[in-house]
Amino acid sequence: MQLVRYDQARQALQLAHSVDEVKDIRDKAQAMAAYARQAKDTQLVEWATEIKVRAERRAGELLAALPRLNGKKGAAGILSTLERIDVPLVTAHRWQKLAAVPEEQFEQAVAAAKEIAGEVTTAAMLRLGEGGVRTQTSGDDEWYTPAKYVELARKVLDGIDLDPASNKFAQKVVKAGKYFTADDDGLTKAWQGSVWLNPPYSRGLMGGFVTKLRAEIAAGRTKCAILLTHNFTDTAWWHTALEKASAVCYTRGRIKFYNEHGEGDAPTSGHVFFYFGGQERRFQEAFRSVGSVTPARF
């Protein structure tokens, strides 16, 4: 019966010609995967997560073609479609990255994910499909902060309630009370309490996470936070962070991030820790060993 449903879902994706149809298949597969996890049905988890990711890839293909299909120029067609189907731009960006992975690499990544993890996730497809380890500034989002920096943040924040851009592997170090993965899409969730944020560094994603953090602070849901970014002082998102931060630390030297394969190459730029909260002195005392700490506002 499960094999029949799998084949039907694959056929439905092949026949679908609108983002709305594909989004509906994707959402149903996601719900089925959640049910399968509760029922501890490993086979159902495997095929439901695969269908979900295949639907996201197909949606990415359709989104990329929208300006040609509806006659609109630039991103107008995509934005109007995303508003209608209630999909954030950052999610659409991820789907289009999936669509850009060559077919052979994508199929290899699907097979590897099922063999290694027993399920298929968007993050795994992007990581495996793009060839594994890459440098932090190359656009790959699955890189994690060394423990010594996370421990300093934990000390300043009195613990970490939420890590909104993370995964299970990273939590071996972060140990947040709650975390969101790429598949959870943390930009669509509430950020409660103290937040540690090392956002995805790829083009188009950083700004969304910085804007989200600022909005959650303004709403009173995020009580305090530490944000780690590269020191791109010419970008709009960098100034968005600086305008609301209480203090900043400009690192002395560059942070070597790591992933499941080990430590990455040295990045091409330095980094900045932004602190949001009322314990500026505590932040200064903790991070002065890392670099130069200054007030964000005078």
GUZA-272362 format. One record per residue (C-alpha): residue in one letter; x, y, z. Coordinates in Angstrom, 2 decimals. Layout:
N
> a  X  Y  Z
...
// end
This chain:
298
> m  0.00  0.00  0.00
> q  2.81  2.44  0.89
> l  4.60  1.65  -2.38
> v  1.38  2.43  -4.28
> r  1.09  5.81  -2.54
> y  4.75  6.53  -3.26
> d  4.31  5.79  -6.96
> q  1.14  7.88  -7.09
> a  2.92  10.82  -5.46
> r  5.84  10.58  -7.91
> q  3.41  10.50  -10.82
> a  1.47  13.47  -9.44
> l  4.68  15.50  -9.26
> q  5.51  14.66  -12.85
> l  2.08  15.81  -13.99
> a  1.95  18.97  -11.85
> h  2.42  22.20  -13.77
> s  1.74  24.83  -11.09
> v  3.49  25.76  -7.88
> d  0.17  25.50  -6.04
> e  -0.23  21.81  -7.03
> v  3.33  20.97  -6.06
> k  3.06  22.88  -2.76
> d  -0.05  20.83  -1.90
> i  1.83  17.56  -2.55
> r  4.76  18.83  -0.50
> d  2.55  19.76  2.47
> k  0.76  16.41  2.42
> a  4.09  14.57  2.35
> q  5.36  16.65  5.25
> a  2.25  15.80  7.29
> m  2.64  12.13  6.40
> a  6.27  12.19  7.53
> a  5.26  13.68  10.89
> y  2.62  10.98  11.34
> a  5.11  8.27  10.35
> r  7.63  9.45  12.95
> q  4.99  9.26  15.67
> a  4.00  5.79  14.46
> k  7.69  4.82  14.21
> d  7.08  3.63  10.66
> t  10.60  3.94  9.24
> q  9.64  2.94  5.70
> l  6.89  5.54  5.57
> v  9.25  8.19  6.97
> e  11.72  7.40  4.19
> w  9.33  7.70  1.28
> a  7.33  10.64  2.71
> t  10.47  12.73  3.29
> e  11.72  11.83  -0.18
> i  8.47  12.97  -1.78
> k  8.58  16.19  0.23
> v  12.07  17.06  -1.01
> r  11.26  16.04  -4.59
> a  8.24  18.35  -4.43
> e  10.42  21.20  -3.18
> r  12.83  20.60  -6.06
> r  9.94  20.65  -8.56
> a  8.57  23.83  -6.95
> g  12.00  25.41  -7.33
> e  11.98  24.58  -11.03
> l  8.56  26.14  -11.49
> l  9.45  29.24  -9.48
> a  12.59  29.78  -11.54
> a  10.46  29.71  -14.71
> l  7.73  32.05  -13.44
> p  8.96  35.31  -15.05
> r  8.85  33.62  -18.44
> l  5.48  31.96  -17.79
> n  3.51  34.98  -16.67
> g  5.25  37.70  -18.64
> k  6.42  39.61  -15.60
> k  9.97  40.82  -15.31
> g  12.40  40.32  -12.46
> a  11.13  38.77  -9.23
> a  7.59  40.17  -9.39
> g  6.08  36.88  -10.55
> i  7.83  34.89  -7.87
> l  6.90  37.30  -5.07
> s  3.21  37.37  -5.98
> t  3.14  33.58  -6.16
> l  4.90  33.18  -2.80
> e  2.44  35.57  -1.17
> r  -0.49  33.57  -2.53
> i  0.80  30.18  -1.34
> d  2.22  31.62  1.92
> v  5.84  30.58  1.39
> p  8.68  32.81  2.72
> l  11.26  34.05  0.23
> v  14.06  32.27  2.09
> t  12.22  28.96  1.66
> a  11.74  29.60  -2.05
> h  15.44  30.36  -2.34
> r  16.23  26.97  -0.83
> w  13.85  25.23  -3.22
> q  15.50  26.89  -6.20
> k  18.90  25.79  -4.94
> l  17.54  22.23  -4.89
> a  16.35  22.65  -8.47
> a  19.81  23.84  -9.51
> v  21.51  20.63  -8.32
> p  22.28  18.47  -11.39
> e  19.98  15.46  -11.74
> e  22.68  12.84  -11.27
> q  24.04  14.51  -8.14
> f  20.54  14.93  -6.73
> e  19.70  11.24  -7.18
> q  23.02  10.24  -5.61
> a  22.26  12.53  -2.68
> v  18.79  11.00  -2.23
> a  20.26  7.49  -2.16
> a  23.00  8.52  0.27
> a  20.57  10.25  2.63
> k  18.29  7.21  2.78
> e  21.23  4.92  3.44
> i  22.89  7.12  6.06
> a  19.94  8.73  7.87
> g  16.90  6.70  6.83
> e  15.17  9.85  5.59
> v  15.67  12.65  3.09
> t  15.97  16.29  4.19
> t  16.36  19.50  2.25
> a  19.57  20.39  4.10
> a  21.14  17.01  3.32
> m  20.24  17.30  -0.35
> l  21.84  20.71  -0.64
> r  24.94  19.60  1.24
> l  25.48  16.27  -0.52
> g  24.29  17.53  -3.87
> e  26.84  20.32  -3.83
> g  29.71  18.01  -2.99
> g  30.12  18.07  0.76
> v  32.66  20.28  2.55
> r  32.96  23.86  1.40
> t  34.40  26.99  2.92
> q  32.25  29.17  5.14
> t  32.06  32.01  2.64
> s  31.26  29.85  -0.36
> g  27.53  29.73  0.31
> d  27.15  26.38  2.07
> d  24.98  26.91  5.16
> e  25.88  23.83  7.24
> w  28.83  25.17  9.24
> y  28.92  25.41  13.02
> t  30.59  27.61  15.62
> p  33.45  26.17  17.74
> a  32.51  25.37  21.33
> k  34.65  28.08  22.96
> y  32.55  30.85  21.38
> v  29.26  29.16  22.14
> e  30.29  28.77  25.79
> l  31.03  32.49  26.02
> a  27.58  33.23  24.60
> r  25.96  30.79  27.04
> k  27.66  32.60  29.94
> v  26.44  36.02  28.79
> l  22.89  34.86  28.04
> d  22.53  32.70  31.18
> g  21.85  29.74  28.94
> i  20.49  29.36  25.41
> d  16.74  28.92  25.07
> l  16.66  28.83  21.28
> d  18.92  28.24  18.30
> p  16.72  29.09  15.28
> a  19.20  28.08  12.54
> s  20.61  24.72  13.54
> n  20.39  20.93  13.36
> k  20.87  17.88  15.56
> f  24.63  17.67  14.97
> a  25.24  21.31  15.94
> q  23.28  20.81  19.17
> k  26.02  18.58  20.53
> v  27.76  21.90  21.22
> v  24.99  24.50  21.42
> k  22.65  22.47  23.67
> a  19.77  24.92  23.26
> g  16.47  24.31  25.00
> k  14.88  24.32  21.53
> y  16.19  24.55  17.99
> f  14.89  24.84  14.44
> t  16.35  23.10  11.43
> a  16.28  24.18  7.79
> d  13.23  21.97  7.29
> d  11.46  23.65  10.24
> d  12.07  27.05  8.60
> g  12.83  29.08  11.72
> l  11.82  32.31  9.98
> t  8.20  31.23  10.31
> k  8.38  30.46  14.06
> a  8.37  32.56  17.25
> w  11.77  33.06  18.91
> q  11.26  32.94  22.65
> g  13.75  33.74  25.41
> s  17.53  33.91  24.98
> v  18.70  33.30  21.41
> w  22.00  32.15  19.94
> l  22.06  32.81  16.18
> n  24.73  31.76  13.69
> p  22.57  32.25  10.57
> p  23.08  30.73  7.13
> y  25.73  32.75  5.31
> s  24.65  32.10  1.72
> r  23.48  34.96  -0.47
> g  19.91  36.05  0.24
> l  19.51  34.29  3.61
> m  21.48  36.40  6.07
> g  19.25  39.45  5.75
> g  16.11  37.45  6.46
> f  17.47  36.08  9.72
> v  18.78  39.45  10.90
> t  15.44  41.10  10.13
> k  13.61  38.29  11.93
> l  15.80  38.66  15.03
> r  15.16  42.39  15.16
> a  11.41  41.82  14.82
> e  11.35  39.22  17.59
> i  13.24  41.55  19.93
> a  10.82  44.38  19.12
> a  7.88  42.06  19.83
> g  9.34  41.17  23.23
> r  9.61  37.46  22.50
> t  13.42  37.47  22.29
> k  14.73  38.79  25.61
> c  18.43  38.74  24.75
> a  20.53  37.40  21.91
> i  23.98  36.99  20.42
> l  24.30  37.05  16.65
> l  27.43  35.92  14.79
> t  28.02  37.20  11.24
> h  30.91  37.99  8.93
> n  32.05  41.62  9.04
> f  30.39  42.83  5.85
> t  29.91  46.40  7.02
> d  28.68  47.59  3.62
> t  25.53  45.45  3.67
> a  22.04  46.57  4.70
> w  21.58  43.59  7.04
> w  24.80  44.48  8.93
> h  23.48  47.96  9.69
> t  20.07  46.52  10.58
> a  21.81  44.47  13.27
> l  24.02  47.33  14.46
> e  21.10  49.75  14.89
> k  19.51  47.59  17.61
> a  22.54  45.88  19.16
> s  23.77  46.87  22.63
> a  27.42  45.98  21.98
> v  29.60  44.35  19.35
> c  32.78  42.31  19.34
> y  35.05  42.49  16.30
> t  37.03  39.24  16.30
> r  40.78  39.17  16.40
> g  41.53  36.76  13.57
> r  39.05  34.59  11.71
> i  36.83  31.87  13.12
> k  37.37  28.39  11.66
> f  33.95  26.79  11.56
> y  33.37  23.04  11.39
> n  30.86  20.47  10.19
> e  30.41  16.69  10.33
> h  33.58  16.27  8.27
> g  35.81  18.38  10.50
> e  37.21  21.91  10.50
> g  36.80  23.99  7.35
> d  39.28  26.22  5.58
> a  39.96  29.70  6.92
> p  37.23  32.08  5.70
> t  38.10  35.11  3.61
> s  36.73  37.65  6.10
> g  36.62  38.31  9.83
> h  33.55  38.10  12.03
> v  31.40  40.11  14.42
> f  29.38  39.11  17.49
> f  26.37  41.38  18.04
> y  24.90  41.44  21.54
> f  21.27  42.41  22.19
> g  20.30  42.83  25.83
> g  20.98  44.68  29.05
> q  24.21  43.00  30.19
> e  26.75  44.94  28.13
> r  29.44  44.71  30.81
> r  29.03  40.96  31.08
> f  29.35  40.71  27.29
> q  32.47  42.84  27.33
> e  34.11  40.78  30.06
> a  33.31  37.51  28.30
> f  34.26  38.48  24.74
> r  37.26  40.75  25.24
> s  39.46  37.68  24.92
> v  38.01  37.17  21.42
> g  38.50  40.67  20.02
> s  37.66  44.35  20.43
> v  34.37  45.03  22.21
> t  32.62  48.39  21.81
> p  29.14  49.80  22.51
> a  26.93  49.64  19.44
> r  25.35  53.01  20.19
> f  26.62  56.14  21.92
// end
